[in-house]
Amino acid sequence: MSKEIKVALLGIVALAALYIGFNFLKGSNLLSSDRTYFARYDNVDGLTVGNPVILNGIKVGQVKNMELLPEDRNRIRVSLELQKGITVGDSTVASLSGSLLGSKTITLFLGKNSKVYDGGQELKSYTVASITDAFQAKALPVLGTVDSTLMKVNGFLSKEAKVSLQATLLNAQGSTEALKNLLIMNQRNINQITTNMATLTAELNKTSKKFDRIASNFSQLSDSLKSAPVGPAMRKLNATMTEAQSSMTALNRAMTDQKGSLGKLINNDSLYTNLNATAASSNALLVDLKANPKRYVHFSVFGGAAKTRPRRKPPKRPTAKSKLRKRR
């Protein structure tokens, strides 16, 4: 084989590889067994070759080619390359929809097919109105209305009104300048306020740490109380309170019972009367002792024996029992 034939074969192989690689980069695989279908649209703005064909949210194909049809009111014929396992028919709809970024995709909607296609047929087409189109349809009339309104307002404004409006704008500008100068003059105070706020924030941060420590201590205390034998202590305290209540009940019963010694001592006034009489007798005895001490004490200055004199019997003093009898 000559060198010319080898170069020619190499060139043919290179061109074929270039063509296959170019189509592969566009998203078309010449060696695949995918089937091609067609759909017609009025406008495919944003749709490019290689855009996906979606079925139930999964890519099942891609746009293979787009062709302008002058004889059909300049509509566009789009070639759809679908995988071999996808079954379409006379009820399948190829819907063209767009996203907020402007790119468009074709979504397939399958129905109950009375006839199944095997490739080369034309599918039903449908174009979904994009958000941009809807916004333009709503915004253009509004913009026209606003433009006409502004023209009417400009017509209503007289020369004096325009001068007054300009003066108002100048006054607003002057007020802005005055506010700016005021801020510049009080910059030091503003800086001081900012510093104070930073200091206050730091102090609050420290206080927050202290509160966290207090909360941790309370948590430890609660854990300690939880693990402490509170149940037995409460049972002992309950038993002690029961015994104390029983003792108080018995003491109250003994104090109210007039047959016992404690009840008689509290409720009967004879002891008080006897004590009062005894105190009166003691008082009278002390008074008589101060008035007549010789009746009770005898002594001699020279140490001699004192002459014994018959003592006079003191008169009988009424005792407490006799007084009590007389009172009764």
Secondary structure by P-SEA (a helix, b strand, c coil): ccaaaaaaaaaaaaaaaaaaaaaaaacccccccbbbbbbbbcccccccccbbbbccccccccccbbbbbccccbbbbbbbbbcccccccccccbbbbbccccbbbbbbbbcccccccccccccbbbbcccaaaaaaaaaaaaaaaaaaaaaaaaaaccaaaaaaaaaaaaaaaaaaaaaaaaaaaaaaaaaaaaaaaaaaaaaaaaaaaaaaaaaaaaaaaaaaaaacaaaaaaaaaaaaaaaaaaaaaaaaaaaaccccaaaaacccaaaaaaaaaaaaaaaaaaaaaaacccccbbbbcccccccccccccccccccaaaaaaaac
